Structures are given as C-alpha cells and as structure tokens.
Amino acid sequence: MSEKELKTFSEFWPYYLGEHRLPRNRFLHYMGTSFSTLIFLWMLLSQNWWLFLVALVAGYGPAWVGHFFLEKNRPATFTYPLWSLAADYKMFYYAITGRLKRELAKYF
C-alpha cells in the first residue's frame, strides 16, 4: 500500500490500475465481476438471500487468486472496500468499451 492515505476515488483510481497491471489478473477480475453480478441478480429475482454469500465468493475468489498468485500484491479491497468495488466495475466497463488501454497509458 502506498505511504499516503488516499482521500478520493480520483486518487485511488491510478493506484488501483497499478495493482492490476497483468492482463491475466484483470481477466480474473472480469470473470469475478461477471459471475458475482449475475449471481446477485439471480439472488434478487429468486429471493434466495443465501446467494449473497455465493456472489461474494464468485467475485472475490478469482480476484484474490490474481492478486496473491499473479500480481503478488495485497487486494485493495482490504483497505478501500467500496472504492475497490467501484473500480472493479469501472475497469470492467473500460475493458469492454475499449478504453482501458488508453486509461492505463495515462498512468504507466
């Protein structure tokens, strides 16, 4: 983690991207984001509230594998849980709209 505490999402975003430099790690995040979103929607539609736990595992499991075994860093979720969740969706959106490569180039 950086020495200074990040105060805004705009400060957090470049840090988040830096923790997701490897394409394989980002792919695991996209898979986790997709699976957890689908499970969460299924939970709402079916009103099977226990699926919330399944959605958490489906989302965080692949992402944490990417951090611990590929990037070899600590997930930002541990320090900035809400910003990390928002950044997961932002990164996924940028990836599917073709903007991520340009966004990464702005910072690295």
Secondary structure, 3 states (H helix, E strand, C coil): CCCCCCCCHHHHHHHHHHCCCCHHHHHHHHHHHHHHHHHHHHHHHHCCCCHHHHHHHHHHHHHHHHHHHHHCCCCHHHCCHHHHHHHHHHHHHHHHCCCHHHHHHHHC
